[in-house]
Amino acid sequence: MKKLWDINLLLDVGVDVFMKKFEYKLNTNYFNRELSWLEFNERVLNEACNSNTNPILERLKFLSIVSSNLDEFFMVRVASLFDQMLAGYNEPDIAGFTPREQIDLVALRVHKMIKDQYKCYNNSIIPALKKENIIILKPKKLNEKQKEFIDKFYYNTVYPVLTPMVVDRSRPFPLVLNQSLNIALLLENKEENEGPIFATVQVPSVLDRIVELPGEDDEKCFILLEDIIKMYIKTIFEGHNIITMACYRITRNTDQGLNEEEADDLLEAIQQYIKKRKWGMVIRLEIEKDMSTELLEILIREFEVPRETVYEINGPLDLTFLMKVQSIEGYDHLRYPAYVPQPVPELIGKEDIFSVISQKDILLHHPYQTFYPVIEFVRQAANDPDVLAIKQTLYRVSGNSPIVEALAQAAENGKQVTVLVELKARFDEQNNIIWAKRLEMAGCHVIYGLVGLKTHCKILLVVRREEDGIKRYVHMSTGNYNDITAKIYTDLGLFTANPYFGADASAIFNMLSGYSKLNKMYKLAVAPVTLRKKFEKLIRQEAVNAREGKKARIIANLNSLVDEGIINELYKASQAGVEIDLIVRGICCLRPGIEGLSERIRVKSIVGRFLEHRRIYYFYNDGEELVFLSSADWMGRNLNRRVEILFPIEDPDIKKRLMRILDACLKDTEKGRMLDKDGNYLKVSRKGKERLNCQEYFCKLAIEEAQKAVLEKTEKDL
């Protein structure tokens, strides 16, 4: 298969020149999805390199995230490109690239990114840690006390779990697990007049990758587990001379194809699907710098990987271990100032959450405000004798979910509990299977998602008997019912007792649990039924207003913008005169600033302390401003292949709050980057502007609002 490039040559002459030559060669109206995602990961890497505003331990976190992001990107997106190429699919994407060309472009871009990542690690992170007396040691730098500690640790803890695997005539090449860290070796063959023997040892994943060592009083010393194993590797190959050794790591295709249509039992099909992942095709091979050519050739041959997917790493493989270093105790001064999610002002001092919601809609802004009211809502419903039924969708939940426990308690208390647990939530399948079985054992009616669709909407319905009849309480959100990620993801949730929302929620759950059709919805637009048409109608109306000489504006705050149909509608709106501001955290295939096409469209990305995750959609609508929240991004999967919801915000005060959120994001000068027509993300010009970090602003605002509410309550009680 013909290659487009020679990796080493191109890295020398300059990746940027090459990228500009190929990136927009066929279709100038769109950015490639995969390259756009890599630009997002580049912005994460920039935060790791940013010593001006990010403390050193926070920089470790960003550097670790770069690695974990790349892992998933290869397992899913790059794997999909290989599947397409091997299946003979040669159709170009919206940017004009075939799967083969995308694989080549991605590989080149990732080679450059990894080179920059390890330059940051070696030249900036490690020296900065050392200044703070946090030291990651290599074997040559150990003192006698540390060597004694390692000796005991190795023989007592490491040695018993090591399993050497030798390849010879009677022992075939072993199955190497996805994302496992391994040490490859060549051993001198003393018994046969043949070449050296290949062996491999997995670095045990059951042990901590980073091992703390004794140090001076003011020092925190660590060593990597693979370095300890290398020090004692001869103990598991007694009688053999070791010629060479080096670490390696593989990434497999985890998307092995789930045939839902032919599955009699979706739960069993998902469990088999998870098991298949360990057999997936190897699509990336990471090797330690200066691995011998002979070792490398064996790995390439056995794993059948193209050479462009081999990544030589100038440092420790898989930097996700840095998260463990980042979490060490006693170094809070090297992190962001601690932030505690604030209480929701409307709920301060209120014990009965239902009485508060029945009076007024309540907006929650996480992680600035606490997720606790959502948990308490389910708990109160579980123990309230007047609550008849609870219905909820669960996409990703935490490992020790208080919401799941509350739902189980509700069923045990005799409530009718219906839970849709989406088993197809990628990489959370096993966790969700465990929770589904726990809920079933408690007596909940559990639905395992829908065939052909992922249920991605976040909606919770409580049916309660009250003096004036049955009343429905609803919570809808842009993010998951996950108490852990609610502390680091920016999301919005709405509590409402509006009967129209309640009727729509009932209709959605009837559709999910049975064969009911969504014939009439009062407030909600639902994918894949009506959501695309709703967005198109809203965008087109702004274009109509602009053509009539009226003010027209669209603001969207979302995670990804990929869908070609939506992009084209935005282009048409821009051409009609609509002013469009897009706050897109990750992938953006729309090209802003092209004369005659998108000169009225501005795209901004914010990467900061918290992961931007909320979805807000605003339309000026000739002065009658419309604001919506949604679980959906503007991606084909969200609009066509998932169950998603879009819900309007009608309370004037909440609408104003959301407008302030959008305004602060648009004014961010610290963590915001503007996308230009060539695909570059540029720092926001601060000329004539007030310095603003919108995430810090939201933290301060939440504190001020909570303090004000506490003061008002105190004065009222007096």
Secondary structure as GFF3:
##gff-version 3
##sequence-region A 1 718
A	DSSP	alpha_helix	7	13	.	.	.	ID=ss1
A	DSSP	alpha_helix	15	23	.	.	.	ID=ss2
A	DSSP	alpha_helix	33	49	.	.	.	ID=ss3
A	DSSP	alpha_helix	56	72	.	.	.	ID=ss4
A	DSSP	pi_helix	73	78	.	.	.	ID=ss5
A	DSSP	alpha_helix	79	86	.	.	.	ID=ss6
A	DSSP	alpha_helix	99	120	.	.	.	ID=ss7
A	DSSP	pi_helix	121	125	.	.	.	ID=ss8
A	DSSP	alpha_helix	126	131	.	.	.	ID=ss9
A	DSSP	beta_strand	134	137	.	.	.	ID=ss10
A	DSSP	three_ten_helix	139	141	.	.	.	ID=ss11
A	DSSP	alpha_helix	144	153	.	.	.	ID=ss12
A	DSSP	pi_helix	154	158	.	.	.	ID=ss13
A	DSSP	three_ten_helix	159	161	.	.	.	ID=ss14
A	DSSP	beta_strand	164	167	.	.	.	ID=ss15
A	DSSP	beta_strand	181	187	.	.	.	ID=ss16
A	DSSP	beta_strand	197	202	.	.	.	ID=ss17
A	DSSP	beta_strand	210	213	.	.	.	ID=ss18
A	DSSP	beta_strand	220	224	.	.	.	ID=ss19
A	DSSP	alpha_helix	225	231	.	.	.	ID=ss20
A	DSSP	three_ten_helix	233	236	.	.	.	ID=ss21
A	DSSP	beta_strand	242	252	.	.	.	ID=ss22
A	DSSP	alpha_helix	266	276	.	.	.	ID=ss23
A	DSSP	three_ten_helix	277	279	.	.	.	ID=ss24
A	DSSP	beta_strand	282	288	.	.	.	ID=ss25
A	DSSP	alpha_helix	293	303	.	.	.	ID=ss26
A	DSSP	three_ten_helix	307	309	.	.	.	ID=ss27
A	DSSP	beta_strand	310	313	.	.	.	ID=ss28
A	DSSP	three_ten_helix	319	321	.	.	.	ID=ss29
A	DSSP	alpha_helix	322	326	.	.	.	ID=ss30
A	DSSP	three_ten_helix	332	334	.	.	.	ID=ss31
A	DSSP	three_ten_helix	345	347	.	.	.	ID=ss32
A	DSSP	alpha_helix	353	359	.	.	.	ID=ss33
A	DSSP	beta_strand	362	366	.	.	.	ID=ss34
A	DSSP	alpha_helix	372	383	.	.	.	ID=ss35
A	DSSP	beta_strand	387	394	.	.	.	ID=ss36
A	DSSP	alpha_helix	402	412	.	.	.	ID=ss37
A	DSSP	beta_strand	416	421	.	.	.	ID=ss38
A	DSSP	alpha_helix	429	442	.	.	.	ID=ss39
A	DSSP	beta_strand	445	447	.	.	.	ID=ss40
A	DSSP	beta_strand	454	455	.	.	.	ID=ss41
A	DSSP	beta_strand	458	466	.	.	.	ID=ss42
A	DSSP	beta_strand	469	477	.	.	.	ID=ss43
A	DSSP	three_ten_helix	485	487	.	.	.	ID=ss44
A	DSSP	beta_strand	489	496	.	.	.	ID=ss45
A	DSSP	alpha_helix	499	513	.	.	.	ID=ss46
A	DSSP	beta_strand	525	527	.	.	.	ID=ss47
A	DSSP	alpha_helix	531	547	.	.	.	ID=ss48
A	DSSP	beta_strand	553	558	.	.	.	ID=ss49
A	DSSP	alpha_helix	564	576	.	.	.	ID=ss50
A	DSSP	beta_strand	579	584	.	.	.	ID=ss51
A	DSSP	beta_strand	601	606	.	.	.	ID=ss52
A	DSSP	beta_strand	611	612	.	.	.	ID=ss53
A	DSSP	beta_strand	616	619	.	.	.	ID=ss54
A	DSSP	three_ten_helix	621	623	.	.	.	ID=ss55
A	DSSP	beta_strand	626	630	.	.	.	ID=ss56
A	DSSP	alpha_helix	636	640	.	.	.	ID=ss57
A	DSSP	beta_strand	642	648	.	.	.	ID=ss58
A	DSSP	alpha_helix	652	667	.	.	.	ID=ss59
A	DSSP	beta_strand	672	675	.	.	.	ID=ss60
A	DSSP	beta_strand	681	683	.	.	.	ID=ss61
A	DSSP	alpha_helix	694	717	.	.	.	ID=ss62
###
